[in-house]
Amino acid sequence: MAADNLLGDFLKARRARIAPSGRELALSGQRRVAGLRRDELARQAGISEPYLTRLEQGVDRHPSPQVLQALARALELDADTAAYFYSLAAPAPDAAPGPARSAGRAASGPGAGGLEVAGPEVSEDVHRLLDAWADSPAYVRDRRFDVLAANKAARALASMYEPGRNLAREVFFSPGARRLLPDWPLIAEQTVAALRAEADQRDPQTVRLIAELETSEDFRRLWAKHDARPSRDELKRFAHPDVGELSLRRQALTVGGAEQLVIIVYQAAPGSASADALARLVYEF
């Protein structure tokens, strides 16, 4: 993954997804490119084609807010993807923060190939919070989807929630992921969109992760769409080999003072078959 022209790559990819209007088809005749041509997007956004060319080629990387908003409208971006698009034009930080040592308990573990995966600090207070949710699977991940801490219920639910695992790797490379997740195509799409929205693609560790994930044909196809959408509170289904199907409501929470951390909690509806199955799963783990 090239991290040196993120704005230009996004513009080219999203331009290719916009269907030209009937007027544009009549004016252009036979077309050689998918989606809008550069001059057509420039005209719709009210900017010059040479300026759009400079943006796509990475010569100009910091357009004004007015230009960004005009391009977002012309590209028909939703709110999440537009927010991601605006972030690409922000100046890069002077230096990406290095991994911090975990406080108290270890928040690292064996990743792919047995490597140690170090992450930001997970405080003892957060560990106690996870453990207090004894009946609800809960874990902490960073913006690169590395799992840093997890309670017993999360580890019982799936091995992908063990600290040290990377959730994106698990979704695309773990043989059991497609069996565990009946809605795998949707989960894969959500994972890729959330990774793009949340991870810092200028961070060297993220660059290496994306390069590894791009060895998956499914990941490459989804990543090329340039969709961006943070994790949402949604219903997620699991087909667990021991207790059968569970439908759990996922909630994503931020950690005050630790913007790089996200707490994910799964809850079953009270009195439901999923709640009974989850309780049995945790008890037997």
Secondary structure by P-SEA (a helix, b strand, c coil): cccccaaaaaaaaaaaaccccaaaaaaccccccccccaaaaaaaacccaaaaaaaaacccccccaaaaaaaaaaacccaaaaaaaaaaaccccccccccccccccccccccccbbbbbbccccaaaaaaaaaaccccccccccccccccccaaaaaacccccccccccccccccccccccccaaaaaaaaaaaaaaaccccccaaaaaaaaaaaccaaaaaaaaabbbbcccbbbbbbbcccccbbbbbbbbbbbcccccbbbbbbbcccccaaaaaaaaaaaac
